[in-house]
Structure formats: C-alpha cells, structure tokens
C-alpha cells in the first residue's frame, strides 16, 4: 500500500522556522522525484520545491528560494523541507508528491500538513 505521510506542520511566528517531513512507503522511493507543494486558503495548489531521485538537483519556487531547503534520505525513505524566515504568506497546507522516473504518469500525493505563520 502506497503511503506518503507528511508531518511537522504547526503554528509559528513570522521569522520562525519549521521542518516538514514526508515518510514514504509502498514504492521504490529512490526511483522517484520528490516535490513539495502548498495550497493556501482560497488559492490553487502551487509547487514549492523538488529534488531528483539521487539528490543531484534541487529546484525552488522564486517565493521560497533562499529560505527553504529540500532534502531526502533514500535509506530512510523520507523527504524534508526546512523552512526558515517564514512569512504569513507561507501559510498553507503543504503536500509532498512522488513522481516515478521509471513509469510515466505514476504519481502519488500525501494528505498534507498545515503550516500557519502568524503572530
């Protein structure tokens, strides 16, 4: 059974930090590009960051570049998002997504974790 379970969300003050984690199971994690997306209230889901299967390349949305860092551990089947200098605009439900590098169109999503940035 495929599972992506996000954790680490919560309430944080502006300027603070949070670290999100996504635990994967039920598929060959090391063969998937992993991404983080987010969806703010009343807005469409947007891409935040991505990391290649071998961690060789990472990419970030302009709005988070320099503040967020994506990483993965293929031994532990986890992908993380370190979020620093958080802003109220970062408030959203954060989702992790897995896209297969071997089978076109195979994609998995987690159910999300809520991050609220407020004073």
C-alpha positions in Angstrom: 0.0 0.0 0.0 1.5 3.3 -1.1 1.6 6.0 1.6 3.1 9.5 1.8 2.6 10.9 5.3 3.6 14.5 6.0 4.4 15.8 9.5 6.0 18.7 11.2 3.4 21.4 10.5 2.1 23.8 13.1 1.8 27.4 14.2 4.9 29.6 14.0 5.6 33.3 14.3 6.9 35.3 11.4 10.6 34.9 11.1 10.5 31.5 12.6 11.4 28.1 11.3 9.8 24.7 10.7 10.9 21.4 9.3 8.5 19.3 7.4 9.0 15.6 6.8 7.3 13.2 4.4 7.6 9.5 5.1 7.1 7.2 2.1 6.2 3.5 1.9 4.9 1.0 -0.5 7.0 2.0 -3.5 10.6 2.3 -4.6 11.3 5.7 -3.1 14.8 6.1 -4.6 13.3 5.9 -8.1 11.0 8.9 -7.6 11.5 12.7 -7.9 10.0 14.2 -4.8 8.4 17.6 -4.6 6.7 19.8 -2.0 3.6 21.7 -3.0 1.4 24.0 -0.9 -2.2 25.3 -1.1 -3.2 28.5 0.7 -6.8 29.1 1.7 -8.8 30.2 -1.4 -5.8 29.6 -3.7 -4.7 27.0 -6.1 -2.1 24.4 -5.2 1.4 25.6 -6.1 4.8 24.0 -6.5 7.4 24.8 -3.8 10.4 22.7 -4.3 11.7 19.5 -6.0 14.6 17.1 -5.6 15.8 14.5 -8.0 15.9 10.8 -7.1 19.6 10.9 -6.4 19.6 14.4 -4.8 21.8 15.7 -7.5 19.5 18.6 -8.4 17.1 20.7 -6.4 14.8 23.5 -7.6 12.8 26.1 -5.8 9.9 28.4 -6.5 11.1 32.0 -6.5 9.0 32.9 -3.5 10.9 30.4 -1.3 14.3 30.4 -2.8 17.0 31.2 -0.2 14.6 30.4 2.7 13.6 26.8 2.1 15.8 23.7 1.6 14.6 20.4 0.3 16.5 17.2 1.1 15.9 13.5 1.1 17.2 10.3 2.7 16.8 7.3 0.4 17.8 5.0 3.2 15.0 6.2 5.4 12.5 6.9 2.6 12.0 10.4 3.7 12.0 13.8 2.1 12.2 17.0 4.2 11.6 20.7 3.8 13.5 23.0 6.1 11.6 26.3 6.1 13.3 29.4 7.6 12.4 33.1 7.8 8.7 32.2 7.5 6.2 34.8 6.4 2.5 34.9 6.8 2.2 34.3 3.0 3.8 30.9 3.7 0.6 29.8 5.5 -0.8 26.8 3.6 -1.3 23.1 3.7 1.9 21.5 2.5 1.9 18.3 0.4 4.6 16.0 -0.7 4.4 14.4 -4.2 6.2 11.5 -5.7 6.7 11.2 -9.4 8.2 8.0 -10.9 11.3 8.2 -13.0 10.7 4.8 -14.4 7.0 4.7 -15.2 5.5 7.6 -16.9 2.4 9.0 -15.2 2.8 7.3 -11.9 2.3 9.9 -9.2 1.5 9.8 -5.5 0.4 12.5 -3.2 0.3 12.8 0.6 -2.7 14.2 2.5 -0.8 17.3 3.7 0.2 19.1 6.8 -0.9 22.6 7.9 1.6 25.4 8.4 0.3 28.6 9.9 2.5 31.7 10.2 1.1 34.3 12.4 1.9 36.5 15.4 
